[in-house]
Amino acid sequence: QKLVLATPVVANREAVANVRWYNDVDLALVKTVDNADPEDGDVVTFTITLNNETAEKAYGVEVTDLLPLGFIFSSATPSVGTYDQTTGVWTVGDLEGNNQATLEIAAQVDYATLNTASLNLGP
């Protein structure tokens, strides 16, 4: 099962939660950014909040959120679990019922990485 969150801040951006369901659980995923109109070189913080909106425990929760082009990873602060900046996987683990977990990802805006092109002329 997957939950997909479209992010209005950056085009073609989403976070995905993968969960093993043993019971009926209802998870909500919300993503915000502290500065929706940053300048080149600014550090912005994305906050992902995962809410278990039922009384049942969710088991083996993972959320995937990779930074798009134009951002350089600075740090990640999960309230629970671990975040792998290479894969973008936040391993939450089990999330108790009526509970939430958060992940803050700080990243520097880098306009130079948005304006790249490559040409392959073949052999």
N, CA, C and O of each residue as an XYZ file, in Angstrom:
492
protein
N       0.843     -1.177      0.000
C       0.000      0.000      0.000
C       0.883      1.233      0.000
O       1.950      1.235      0.615
N       0.446      2.287     -0.689
C       1.217      3.515     -0.735
C       0.330      4.710     -0.484
O      -0.834      4.734     -0.885
N       0.889      5.699      0.182
C       0.288      7.011      0.292
C       1.175      7.938     -0.500
O       2.392      7.904     -0.324
N       0.624      8.762     -1.363
C       1.429      9.677     -2.161
C       1.012     11.098     -1.835
O      -0.176     11.423     -1.824
N       1.994     11.936     -1.572
C       1.744     13.340     -1.267
C       2.370     14.184     -2.350
O       3.587     14.162     -2.531
N       1.564     14.918     -3.062
C       2.089     15.857     -4.053
C       2.476     17.135     -3.328
O       1.735     17.611     -2.469
N       3.616     17.686     -3.664
C       4.121     18.878     -3.008
C       3.974     20.074     -3.929
O       4.580     20.088     -5.000
N       3.191     21.080     -3.555
C       2.989     22.215     -4.434
C       4.198     23.132     -4.548
O       4.251     23.958     -5.459
N       5.174     23.010     -3.648
C       6.313     23.916     -3.633
C       7.216     23.712     -4.843
O       7.703     24.681     -5.424
N       7.439     22.471     -5.220
C       8.339     22.153     -6.325
C       7.602     21.205     -7.269
O       7.022     20.214     -6.825
N       7.622     21.501     -8.554
C       6.938     20.653     -9.530
C       7.528     19.250     -9.534
O       8.715     19.070     -9.262
N       6.712     18.271     -9.836
C       7.118     16.873     -9.921
C       7.775     16.376     -8.639
O       8.770     15.653     -8.690
N       7.235     16.754     -7.514
C       7.818     16.418     -6.223
C       6.784     15.658     -5.412
O       5.628     16.078     -5.355
N       7.161     14.565     -4.790
C       6.227     13.835     -3.965
C       6.949     13.075     -2.875
O       8.143     12.790     -2.973
N       6.200     12.755     -1.835
C       6.680     11.874     -0.779
C       5.764     10.665     -0.781
O       4.561     10.801     -1.000
N       6.309      9.501     -0.545
C       5.529      8.271     -0.596
C       5.747      7.506      0.695
O       6.877      7.388      1.167
N       4.666      6.981      1.273
C       4.766      6.153      2.473
C       4.420      4.717      2.126
O       3.367      4.457      1.545
N       5.292      3.783      2.474
C       5.023      2.359      2.305
C       4.776      1.764      3.681
O       5.546      1.991      4.613
N       3.692      0.999      3.801
C       3.293      0.470      5.104
C       2.858     -0.980      4.953
O       2.175     -1.327      3.990
N       3.252     -1.834      5.906
C       2.699     -3.191      5.987
C       1.472     -3.104      6.882
O       1.577     -2.727      8.049
N       0.305     -3.454      6.337
C      -0.932     -3.363      7.112
C      -1.269     -4.700      7.744
O      -1.416     -5.706      7.049
N      -1.392     -4.708      9.074
C      -1.873     -5.875      9.796
C      -3.274     -5.612     10.317
O      -4.042     -6.544     10.557
N      -3.597     -4.372     10.487
C      -4.901     -3.931     10.955
C      -5.338     -2.785     10.062
O      -4.586     -2.344      9.192
N      -6.541     -2.309     10.275
C      -6.999     -1.135      9.544
C      -6.381      0.104     10.170
O      -6.697      0.460     11.305
N      -5.503      0.756      9.426
C      -4.894      1.994      9.898
C      -5.148      3.084      8.864
O      -5.336      2.807      7.679
N      -5.150      4.295      9.324
C      -5.358      5.446      8.460
C      -4.202      6.410      8.709
O      -4.136      7.064      9.750
N      -3.287      6.489      7.732
C      -2.131      7.363      7.858
C      -2.328      8.592      6.990
O      -2.832      8.503      5.870
N      -1.923      9.739      7.518
C      -1.975     10.990      6.760
C      -0.566     11.554      6.688
O       0.162     11.565      7.681
N      -0.187     12.023      5.502
C       1.144     12.544      5.256
C       1.011     13.980      4.781
O       0.329     14.258      3.795
N       1.676     14.902      5.499
C       1.629     16.324      5.163
C       3.053     16.825      5.037
O       3.907     16.518      5.869
N       3.307     17.611      3.974
C       4.650     18.176      3.775
C       4.545     19.683      3.639
O       3.714     20.197      2.890
N       5.399     20.386      4.375
C       5.438     21.842      4.311
C       6.880     22.294      4.131
O       7.816     21.518      4.323
N       7.043     23.556      3.759
C       8.374     24.149      3.650
C       8.316     25.502      4.346
O       7.296     26.189      4.293
N       9.415     25.883      4.999
C       9.418     27.127      5.758
C       9.594     28.366      4.892
O       9.333     29.477      5.353
N      10.033     28.198      3.638
C      10.215     29.329      2.732
C       9.875     28.865      1.318
O      10.660     28.165      0.679
N       8.700     29.262      0.838
C       8.232     28.804     -0.471
C       8.821     29.597     -1.629
O       8.616     29.234     -2.787
N       9.550     30.671     -1.340
C      10.135     31.507     -2.388
C      11.582     31.857     -2.032
O      11.912     33.028     -1.847
N      12.450     30.832     -1.936
C      13.825     31.083     -1.493
C      14.701     31.672     -2.593
O      14.402     31.558     -3.782
N      15.770     32.293     -2.173
C      16.806     32.814     -3.071
C      17.932     31.784     -3.169
O      18.056     30.907     -2.314
N      18.741     31.898     -4.207
C      19.887     31.023     -4.373
C      20.793     31.136     -3.140
O      21.136     32.239     -2.713
N      21.173     29.993     -2.578
C      22.042     29.968     -1.405
C      21.296     29.875     -0.085
O      21.895     29.544      0.938
N      19.986     30.164     -0.089
C      19.196     30.058      1.139
C      19.087     28.599      1.568
O      19.118     27.692      0.736
N      18.960     28.387      2.860
C      18.667     27.060      3.390
C      17.188     27.023      3.750
O      16.702     27.871      4.498
N      16.482     26.042      3.217
C      15.067     25.864      3.522
C      14.902     24.567      4.303
O      15.731     23.662      4.212
N      13.825     24.493      5.068
C      13.535     23.287      5.830
C      12.188     22.725      5.404
O      11.153     23.380      5.525
N      12.227     21.493      4.901
C      11.008     20.761      4.580
C      10.620     19.969      5.820
O      11.473     19.324      6.429
N       9.354     20.007      6.201
C       8.870     19.228      7.334
C       7.813     18.253      6.837
O       6.805     18.657      6.258
N       8.050     16.977      7.067
C       7.100     15.933      6.719
C       6.509     15.416      8.023
O       7.232     14.990      8.924
N       5.183     15.461      8.108
C       4.492     14.979      9.301
C       3.640     13.781      8.916
O       2.817     13.863      8.005
N       3.838     12.682      9.603
C       3.091     11.453      9.382
C       2.212     11.217     10.595
O       2.710     11.061     11.710
N       0.901     11.189     10.376
C      -0.060     10.973     11.460
C      -0.731      9.619     11.305
O      -1.209      9.278     10.223
N      -0.766      8.845     12.389
C      -1.573      7.638     12.438
C      -2.891      8.063     13.069
O      -2.957      8.328     14.269
N      -3.932      8.126     12.262
C      -5.202      8.689     12.704
C      -6.181      7.642     13.220
O      -7.375      7.910     13.349
N      -5.671      6.450     13.515
C      -6.504      5.405     14.102
C      -5.883      4.950     15.410
O      -4.771      5.352     15.754
N      -6.605      4.111     16.135
C      -6.097      3.581     17.399
C      -5.150      2.401     17.181
O      -4.471      1.973     18.115
N      -5.100      1.873     15.957
C      -4.271      0.701     15.652
C      -2.826      1.101     15.339
O      -2.574      2.169     14.783
N      -1.894      0.238     15.700
C      -0.484      0.451     15.384
C      -0.227      0.171     13.909
O      -0.752     -0.798     13.360
N       0.573      1.009     13.267
C       1.039      0.763     11.900
C       2.436      0.171     12.003
O       3.284      0.690     12.729
N       2.674     -0.916     11.276
C       3.939     -1.634     11.364
C       4.799     -1.387     10.120
O       4.286     -1.332      9.002
N       6.103     -1.241     10.327
C       7.058     -1.187      9.228
C       6.875     -0.010      8.288
O       6.955     -0.175      7.070
N       6.635      1.157      8.824
C       6.368      2.335      7.997
C       7.666      2.908      7.433
O       8.643      3.101      8.157
N       7.655      3.174      6.129
C       8.753      3.865      5.455
C       8.171      4.976      4.597
O       7.155      4.786      3.927
N       8.811      6.123      4.620
C       8.413      7.259      3.792
C       9.592      7.590      2.889
O      10.729      7.671      3.353
N       9.323      7.782      1.588
C      10.381      8.124      0.643
C      10.215      9.562      0.194
O       9.144      9.956     -0.268
N      11.270     10.342      0.328
C      11.251     11.739     -0.086
C      12.659     12.169     -0.477
O      13.484     12.484      0.381
N      12.925     12.180     -1.786
C      14.221     12.628     -2.300
C      14.171     14.115     -2.633
O      13.154     14.621     -3.107
N      15.260     14.799     -2.384
C      15.335     16.205     -2.771
C      15.408     16.319     -4.293
O      16.092     15.527     -4.941
N      14.720     17.282     -4.856
C      14.778     17.468     -6.313
C      16.029     18.242     -6.712
O      16.763     18.738     -5.857
N      16.264     18.339     -8.018
C      17.339     19.196     -8.504
C      17.137     20.604     -7.966
O      16.006     21.063     -7.804
N      18.226     21.272     -7.696
C      18.140     22.634     -7.191
C      18.294     22.730     -5.688
O      18.274     23.827     -5.132
N      18.450     21.580     -5.014
C      18.650     21.574     -3.571
C      19.836     20.697     -3.217
O      20.013     19.619     -3.784
N      20.646     21.160     -2.279
C      21.777     20.392     -1.769
C      21.461     20.024     -0.329
O      21.204     20.899      0.497
N      21.480     18.727     -0.026
C      21.164     18.224      1.308
C      22.098     18.834      2.351
O      23.314     18.868      2.164
N      21.513     19.316      3.456
C      22.300     19.830      4.576
C      22.205     18.900      5.780
O      23.223     18.479      6.330
N      20.963     18.579      6.192
C      20.778     17.720      7.366
C      19.354     17.184      7.404
O      18.457     17.688      6.730
N      19.177     16.145      8.214
C      17.852     15.581      8.435
C      17.687     15.294      9.919
O      18.600     14.796     10.578
N      16.501     15.618     10.433
C      16.214     15.387     11.842
C      14.871     14.657     11.957
O      13.817     15.292     11.930
N      14.909     13.318     12.086
C      13.670     12.572     12.287
C      13.316     12.514     13.775
O      14.198     12.388     14.624
N      12.019     12.606     14.083
C      11.599     12.465     15.486
C      11.717     11.013     15.931
O      11.937     10.732     17.109
N      11.568     10.087     14.974
C      11.775      8.655     15.219
C      12.432      8.057     13.986
O      12.302      8.591     12.884
N      13.129      6.965     14.171
C      13.718      6.259     13.045
C      14.943      6.946     12.479
O      15.606      7.739     13.149
N      15.230      6.617     11.209
C      16.420      7.141     10.538
C      16.059      7.603      9.130
O      15.073      7.150      8.548
N      16.871      8.514      8.591
C      16.681      9.002      7.231
C      17.969      8.770      6.453
O      19.054      9.125      6.914
N      17.844      8.172      5.270
C      18.977      7.935      4.393
C      18.929      8.958      3.258
O      18.067      8.873      2.383
N      19.842      9.916      3.268
C      19.823     10.990      2.272
C      20.066     10.489      0.854
O      19.629     11.128     -0.103
N      20.754      9.359      0.697
C      21.044      8.817     -0.629
C      19.800      8.227     -1.288
O      19.540      8.473     -2.466
N      19.039      7.453     -0.530
C      17.833      6.813     -1.071
C      16.581      7.646     -0.840
O      15.569      7.448     -1.512
N      16.647      8.580      0.112
C      15.473      9.373      0.466
C      14.492      8.626      1.338
O      13.363      9.082      1.521
N      14.894      7.480      1.888
C      13.985      6.674      2.699
C      14.100      7.050      4.175
O      15.175      7.009      4.774
N      12.955      7.414      4.731
C      12.816      7.644      6.174
C      12.198      6.380      6.743
O      11.023      6.100      6.503
N      12.978      5.614      7.496
C      12.494      4.392      8.122
C      11.901      4.761      9.475
O      12.622      4.971     10.450
N      10.587      4.835      9.514
C       9.870      5.207     10.739
C       9.765      4.002     11.657
O       9.906      4.130     12.874
N       9.517      2.829     11.080
C       9.291      1.630     11.883
C       7.827      1.542     12.249
O       6.961      1.843     11.428
N       7.542      1.135     13.469
C       6.158      1.025     13.921
C       5.689      2.370     14.461
O       6.428      3.064     15.159
N       4.454      2.727     14.129
C       3.879      3.990     14.596
C       2.609      3.673     15.369
O       1.628      3.184     14.810
N       2.645      3.961     16.663
C       1.496      3.694     17.528
C       0.255      4.425     17.038
O       0.348      5.436     16.342
N      -0.896      3.908     17.408
C      -2.159      4.544     17.058
C      -2.279      5.925     17.675
O      -1.770      6.179     18.766
N      -2.963      6.820     16.960
C      -3.176      8.194     17.418
C      -1.865      8.893     17.774
O      -1.776      9.622     18.762
N      -0.864      8.653     16.955
C       0.454      9.221     17.201
C       0.975      9.823     15.904
O       0.427      9.568     14.831
N       2.034     10.621     16.002
C       2.633     11.201     14.807
C       4.144     11.147     14.887
O       4.729     11.016     15.963
N       4.761     11.251     13.718
C       6.214     11.322     13.604
C       6.520     12.443     12.613
O       5.739     12.708     11.698
N       7.662     13.096     12.807
C       8.048     14.175     11.900
C       9.482     13.982     11.417
O      10.323     13.382     12.087
N       9.717     14.516     10.232
C      11.055     14.534      9.645
C      11.293     15.932      9.115
O      10.499     16.446      8.327
N      12.378     16.548      9.542
C      12.786     17.842      9.007
C      14.026     17.636      8.151
O      15.017     17.062      8.603
N      13.962     18.115      6.895
C      15.095     18.030      5.990
C      15.509     19.448      5.623
O      14.731     20.194      5.029
N      16.732     19.816      5.976
C      17.280     21.129      5.628
C      18.100     20.973      4.349
O      18.880     20.032      4.206
N      17.909     21.910      3.428
C      18.622     21.845      2.152
C      18.913     23.251      1.650
O      18.115     24.171      1.830
N      20.074     23.399      1.019
C      20.471     24.691      0.453
C      20.006     24.781     -0.991
O      20.146     23.830     -1.759
N      19.452     25.930     -1.353
C      19.007     26.170     -2.719
C      20.237     26.402     -3.588
O      21.107     27.203     -3.245
N      20.304     25.693     -4.725
C      21.442     25.807     -5.640
C      20.912     25.914     -7.065
O      20.697     24.903     -7.734
N      20.702     27.147     -7.524
C      20.139     27.377     -8.855
C      21.027     26.821     -9.967
O      20.527     26.471    -11.036
N      22.332     26.736     -9.730
C      23.250     26.274    -10.776
C      22.927     24.852    -11.219
O      23.111     24.515    -12.388
N      22.447     24.013    -10.300
C      22.151     22.621    -10.672
C      20.858     22.512    -11.468
O      20.564     21.448    -12.014
N      20.089     23.572    -11.544
C      18.849     23.554    -12.325
C      19.094     23.857    -13.793
O      18.275     23.507    -14.643
N      20.203     24.496    -14.098
C      20.484     24.942    -15.461
C      21.600     24.131    -16.091
O      22.614     24.692    -16.506
N      21.430     22.833    -16.168
C      22.454     21.990    -16.773
C      21.889     21.286    -17.990
O      20.690     21.019    -18.066
N      22.745     20.991    -18.926
C      22.342     20.261    -20.122
C      23.474     19.329    -20.506
O      24.640     19.596    -20.213
N      23.126     18.239    -21.161
C      24.149     17.320    -21.647
C      23.770     16.864    -23.041
O      22.597     16.847    -23.413
N      24.769     16.502    -23.790
C      24.572     16.070    -25.166
C      25.384     14.816    -25.390
O      26.590     14.794    -25.145
N      24.721     13.767    -25.858
C      25.398     12.512    -26.160
C      25.392     12.339    -27.669
O      24.336     12.138    -28.270
N      26.568     12.415    -28.284
C      26.681     12.283    -29.727
C      26.888     10.835    -30.161
O      26.984     10.544    -31.354
N      26.956      9.936    -29.194
C      27.124      8.511    -29.531
C      28.572      8.202    -29.874
O      29.449      9.053    -29.722
N      28.825      6.952    -30.347
C      30.199      6.540    -30.653
C      30.749      7.214    -31.898
O      31.892      6.966    -32.280
